[in-house]
Amino acid sequence: MNLIVGWLYPDLMSTYGDRGNIVVLKKRCEWRGIDVKICSITFDTSEQDIQQCDIVIGGGAQDRQQKLVIEDLRRRKGGILKELFNENKVGLFVCGSPQLLGHYYMTGDGEKLQGLGIFDMVTKHFGKDKPRCIGNLVAEISDRFKVSHLPFRPTIVGFENHGGRTYLGNGVSSFARVIKGFGNNGEDGTEGAMYKHCIATYAHGPFLSKNPHIADWLIYTALSIKYKKTVHLDPLPDDLEWKAHEYACSL
């Protein structure tokens, strides 16, 4: 078996160590004998190359980089990405990248950047007078992310640092419910968003290293969709990963 992982704009959107999610996915596949190809999605990448991706990963960036990225996405790649996710392809977008998937992102300077509209949500940055959402994040997830033959925790952990506040519409569900931290906006208890098999979360950095159950859900789901059958993943010795997860829950 093999997977192709698309990595959105690695030179512009890996500001906070988000490349760690690529490393985790690649190694967890290789340890199980699954071949992985990483496809860097840049300004020059064709629609045909993106169409081959089984998983699409997006990382964080500052406002200037996000403006460059969203202009290219809207002109050249937004259509094919929307098509992929409508076809149930798997995605993970962390930190600032989910803001590009909504209807719009209003920057701290009041500029409105039109998004791709894949997620029914909007993000607003209320300027420097509004404190940023910073700190450790713990949130509860549903059994949807449980792979029956692999270890599972009903929580996700991470670190958030965002000025924007995201508000979900009726056409999208949250990824998780906040236990500790701010989540989407610090008001309604939602964290991230979920569209079919595409996850968005404000947890940035190497999110998957502390959440091996989500990494395995991404791999399992992508393989099951690609090969049109239920696959089996061998368990991995994740003692250190779970200790990191449990320590983050205790903070």
N, C-alpha and C positions, 0 to 999 in steps of 0.2 A: 504493500500500500504506500501511497505517497500523498503529500499535500503541498500546495503552493500558497505561501503566505504573502499577501501584499502589504507593503509597509509604506504608508502615505508620507511623502516628503521627508525622508529621514534627515536631510540637511537643515530643514527649517522647523521641524516639529518633533524634536527630541530634546527639548530644553531642560527637562528635569529628570534625565536618566530613564526616559520612557523606553529607550532601546532595550532595557532589561526585559521587557515583556516579549520581545522578539527572541532574545536569548533563551528565556524560560521555555517558550513554546518549542523552539528548535531542539533543545536538549531533551525535553520530555518525550518528544517524538523519537529522536535518535536512540535514546535508551531503550525504546520498545521496538526498534528495528523499522521504524517508519521513515521513509525518505522525505526530506523537506527541502524545498527550494524557496529562497527569499527573493521576492520581486520588489525592488525599490520603485515605487510609483513617484515619478518626478514630472516636471513640466513636459518632458518629451515622451512619456510613456503613452503607448497607443491604447485605444479601447480594446483591441484584440488581446493585448497582454493582460489588461485588467480583468477581462472576461474569464480568463483562465484561473483566477485566484479563488481558492477555497475559503480563505480567511482574510479579512482586511483589518489591519491594525492602524490606529491613529494615536498620536501623542500630543503633548502640550506645546504651546508656543505663546509668545507675547503678542500684543495687538498688531504690531507692524508685520510680523511674519504671518499672522492669521489673515491679514488683509491681502497679502500676496497670494496666499493659498486659496482663499475663497474666490478670488477673481478667476483663478485658473480652473477651480472646480466647477464654477458656474458656467464657464465658457466651454469646457472640454470634457469634463469627467463626471459631472453631477448626474447626468442621465444614465450612464452605465452603472454607477454605484447604486442609484435608486433601483435599477433593474436587478442588480445582483441581490440586494436585500429583499426585494419583493419575491425573488426566487428562492428565498430562505437561506441564502449564503450567510456565513457566520461573520460577525464583526465585533471588535472591541475598540472603543474610543475612550481615552482617558484624559483627565485634566481639562485643557481648553478645547480639544478637538470636538467634543459633543456640541459645543456652541455653533459649529459650522453646519451641523445636521438639522438644526431647527429652522424656524421661519426667518429669524433674524437675531443678530447680536448687536446691542447698542453699547458702544465703547464708552470709556470714562469721559471722553471728550464730547459725547453726545452724537457721534457719527453712527448711523445705522447700517450695518453690513448685512445684506440679504444672504440668507443661508440656502441650503438645498431643499428644505421642506420635507425631509425624510421623516423627521420626528415632529409631532405636533407639539411644539414648545417654542418659547422665546427666552432670550437671555438679556438682562439689562444690568449695566454697570452704572451705579448711581454716583460715581465720582469719588474724589479723595476724601470727602466728608463722611462717607459711609465706611465703617471699618471692614477690612477684608475678613473672609471666612478662613481662618487658619487653625490648624491643629489636627490631632489624631481623630480618625473617623472609624466608628464601628456601626454596622448596620445589619439588619436582619433580612435574609433572603428566603425565598420559598423553596419547596421541595422540587420545583421545576428544574433546578440545577443539580439534582442528585443523580449520579450515575450508579445504578443499583449495585454493581460489583466493586465499587471503589469507596474509600473513606470520604465522609461528608461532614461539614459543619454548617449550621444554619446561619452563619454570620460571614460577612466580609469585613476586612480591615484595610486601612490605608491612611494616607496623609493628604489633607486638602489645603490648598492655598489659592483662593480665587476671590476676585473683586466682583465678578458678575454673579447675578442671581438668576436662576433658571426657574421658569414656571411652566408646568406641564398643562397641555390641553386635554380634552376628552378623548382624543384619538391615540393616546400613548399611555402606557403604564409605567410606574416607577420600577427601577431595578431592585431597590431595597427600601427598607424603612429605617430611619435613623434611630440608633440607640445612644450613641455619643457623637458629638460633633454638630456640623451645620447641614450637610447634605446640599440639596439644590439651592436652598434660599434661607435656611435657618428659621423658617416660618411654619411650613406645613408638614414637616417630617419626612418628605420624600428625598430619596437619594438616587440620582441617575435616572435613566430611562431605558425602556426595552421596546424594541420594534422587531417582531418576529424573532430571529436569532441574532439580532444585533444589540449589543450591550453598550450603554454609555454610562460613565461614572466620573465623578469629580476626584476620585482617588488617583493621585498621580505618582510618577516614579515607577519603579518596577512592581506594579500592583500584583502581578501574577506570582511573584516569588513568595509572597505571604499568603496567597490564596490558591493553593495547588488544586483545590476542588473546582475552581472556576477555569483554570488552565486546562484541566482534564475534560471539563464539560465542553469547552471550545473544540478541543481535538476530537473528542468522541462524536459530537454533533456534526462537525465538518466531514468526518470520515463516513458517518452513517448516511449523510445526504449525498456525498459524492458516489459512494458505492451502492446506495439504495438497499442497504441491509443493516441489521443491528451488528455492531462490531464489539469486540472484546478488547479492553486495554489491560495489560498486566499492571498490577499495583507496583508502586515505586516506594523505596525506603524514604519516606518524607518526615522523619522525626524532627529534623531541624526546621523544616518549613512549618510544621504544626506548632512547634515551640515558639517560633516567631509570631505566628498567628495568635496563639493564646496569650503571649506577652502583650501584644498590641491591644488585645481585648481588655487586659487588666489595667491599662494606663488611665 
